[in-house]
């Protein structure tokens, strides 16, 4: 697989005292790269499955480190494996044929390609890449919006039937998933705007979704035990300003374990690297870089000797669990570090100041 030379300026931004030295950074980037297959696929780790969302997160991390050839290969894999309706399956085996192991089609998994493609374009300025990927992004967004409900929320998934796709739509909505889709729709609108191909239906859909997230929690399944439902409306850009600060303050003592990281789900005594890094990103979005940096320093107890990161730690048992080193956990760390370091592409897709906001309804219904 062809790789591009790294840009030193960008690498310097990924070095943070107490989080990553230059040598540690090299090891982490090499670890993610080692997990990538020759065809561009990035499974959780060799021998495990690939899911489209985490595949994109790992590709974005590679871009932060200047591994643009590897990131482009990851997006090419998505373009080549997209279903005719614009979706991807929820999971693919890490084997020679990449057969789907879960034929459900989860909307937040499908939407996230827009975040990755816009991030790659901002990292490289490669207009030809954007031209090639536009049909992929367009089809993915159109699929996702077929599951948008009248209240603005996005249905969770389309089920598989008899081992094939095209099953019934699950109209129940997940707050975390819809918040991630909100970010993805804004990135898709940025791509459309850059291409001078306005998508007014997407603007309306984005505004309706943001309104649902901000004002109608009852339209989403109650998953409040999960830390992602706490911080993702902030990370996804739907809740901002004083409302974001109040939301994070309300859940802080329930989910944050000082010195260790962020719980995945209450009341389990289990902190996870991915959730901790995503909370750090959300804190950075709010302008609280010092607290974000503190959390990234805490989770260095999850770092393995090879530069990768354990998924989680059960602190009551003093045990790493599960015993897996995932590309997406390392990827989430690099993205959080990149944001703190001022990487332009990463700050653009997560900071959101330059992303279109959509058209929110005037009424309060």
Secondary structure by P-SEA (a helix, b strand, c coil): cccccccaaaaaaacccccccaaaaaaaaaaaaaaccccccccccccccccaaaaaaaaaaaaaacaaaaaaaaaaaaaaaccccccccccccccccccccccbbbcccccaaaaaaaaaaaacccaaaaaaaaaaaaaaaaaaacccccccccccbbbbccccccccccccccaaaaaaaaaaaaaaaaaaaaaccccaaaaaaaaaaaaaaacccccccccccccccccccccccccccaaaaaaaaaaccccccccbbbbcccccccccaaaaaaaaaaaaaacaaaaaaaaaaaacccccccccccccccccccccccccccaaaaaaaaaaaaaaaccaaaaaaaccccccccccccccc
